[in-house]
Amino acid sequence: MFYRTDTNDHGLAHDPFKAIVSPRPIGWISTLSADGIANLAPYSFFTAIGDSPKLVMVSSSGLKDMARTAIETGEFVCNLATRALARQVVRTSAQAPSHVDEFEMTGLTKADCRIVKAPRVAESPAALECVVTQSFHPKTQAGHSNNLVIIGEVVGIHLDEAILKDGRIDMALAAPLARLGYLDYSVSDEVFAIPRPRTPDGSDI
């Protein structure tokens, strides 16, 4: 089958786009408003976009609490969403009023960060402290998207040594949660390594 996205006439019960672009890492983003209200919500339009410097990108459908607060305060935290925390991750996706603290709503514990003021999820085995460097609405053929993209530079990393093995994060121990389409999620329960090809001088391609 083929369908045009301007008409979206796929004839299916649900749009397959997000199921095709999967699995997607989940940015479990925490912020702290100027008046001291913590916010925590998952975003599956999230990814790392560079490692020198370390940069992440999160996209919000409209100016939601996270996006507004991140832009106003200039910071946010990305907490690692895991299989053990899956139910709390999904629960924090609820469209709660701005005055609701999702940490308190879900029984999660706030932990202080070292550089930014926003709290991190104490139960999460890893967290990225981020400073906002850019925010924009991506261009489309018709103008600009309603989506708001926020770029964050990672200025500090928290890592629970319990998920480390032989100097590396053990994915079986961390069990990072990924977003699939519809109501589906997955975890990295099967990990395999493939050697990278090398150039004639022996360096990696």
N, C-alpha and C positions, 0 to 999 in steps of 0.2 A: 504494500500500500504506500501511497504518498499523499501528503496533504500540505497545503500552504499555511504558514503560521499567521498570515494576516486574517484568514477566515477561520482557522483552527477547526476545519471540518473533517476531523479524523473519524467521527462516528463512534468513538469508543466511550465507555462510561466515564473514563477519567483521562485527562490529558497525560500522555506518556512522557512528556519532555523531561521532567525531573527524575523519572525512572531510568531514562537513557543516560543522563549525565549523573552517574552514580558509580560507586559509592562516593559520598561527599563528606569530608571531615566536618565536624560540628564545632563551631566557635561558641563556647558557652561563656558569654560575655557578662562580666560584672562591672558596674559603674557606681559612683557615689555622687549624688546631686549636690549642688551648692548648699542646700538646706539639710543635708545629712541623710537623705533617703537612699538606701541601697537598692539597686536593681540587678536582676539576674535573669538572663534569657538566652535560649539557644538559637543559633543562626547557621543554617546549612549552606548558605552562600558565603562560604568562608574558606580561606586557604592562605598558605604562606606564599609570598611572591619574591622572596630573596633572602639570602643568608649572609650577605656582607655589604651593607648592614642587614641585620635581621628585620624583615618587614612582613606584616600580615595584612590581609584585606578582609573586611567584613561588609556585606551589603544588606541594607535594611529596606524593606518594602515600605517606603514612606518614612516620615519623621517620627519614628517610635521613641519610647522613653530612652532606650539605650543610645540611639543615634543622637538625640537631642542632648543628652547629658554628656556623652563622649565629646561632642563638639564644643559644648559650653565649658567643660572642665579641662579639655585637652588630654584626656587619659582614659584608659580602660584596662581591664584584665581579661585574658582569655584562659579559662580553666579547662583542663582536659576532661572531656566527657567520656565516661567509661561504662562498661557493661554493668558494673556494680552500682552505678549511679543513674542508670537508664530511666528509672521511674521518676526520679527527681528532675532529671533533665527535661523529660516530657512535661512534667507538671509545671515547670517554670516557663513553658511556652504559652501558658494561659494569658489571655489579654486582661490582666489585672489593672485596676486603677493606678495612677502614677504614685499615689501615697502608700501603696502596698509594698512592703519589703519582702521580696521572694525568698530571701534566706529564712526569715521567720515563718513564712507561709509553708515552706517545705521541711523545716526543721534542720536545715543545713547550718553549719558553723562558719561564722566569719573569721578569717585570719588576716592579720595585718600584712600589708606589703611593705617593702623596704624603700621604694622610690615613689610610687604613686599613692594617692590617698584612698583609692577604691579598694575594697576588700577582695580577697580571693576566697575560694571554697576550700576550707580546711580538709574536707574529705577527698578532694581531688588530688591525685598523685603528681600533678604537674600544673604549673600556671605561668603565664607570660605576662609580665608587667609591660604595658604599652603606652607610648606617648603618641597622640594624634599628630600626624605630619601633613595630612591632606584629606579633604572631603569634597565630593563632587557628585553631580548627577550625570551618569554616562549618556553620551549622545546616541540617538537613534536616527533612522532614516527620516522620521517625522519631526524630530526635534530633540527633546531630552526625555530620558526615562524617569519615572516616579521613584525608582530605586536610588537610594543614597549610599554611595560607596565611601567607606572610611578606611584610610590607610594608617596603620599604627607601626611605629618603630619599637621593636622589643628592646627594652632597656634593662630588664632583669628577668631571670628565670628561677622558679622554685621547682625543685625536683625531689621527690621522695625516693631515697636510696633503696627502698624495698622493691622497686620495680627494675633495679639495675642487676645485670648479670654479666660478668666478664667485661666490665667497663662500658656496656651498652644497655640501652633500654630494652628489656625483654618484652616483646609485644604480647606474648601469652600472659605475662603477669600484669601488664598495663591494661590489656583488653580495650583499646580505644573504640569508642562507639562511632559508627558511620551512619549517615542518612541515605536511605534508598528512596524509591518513590512511594507515593501513597502513605500508608501507615507503617511502612517497613523500615527496619534498622538492621545493621549487621555489626559483627565484631571481627577482629583479626584473629580468628581461631586456627588458621592454617598459614604458616609462614615458611617461605622457601627462598633460597638465595640463588642468584644466577650471576656468574662472573661476567664483568663488563669486558667488551672487546678492547684490544689495545692497538696502538699505532706501531709501526715498525721500530720506533725507538724505545718501545716498552711502556710508554705512558698511556693513561686512560684516555679514551675518546671522549 
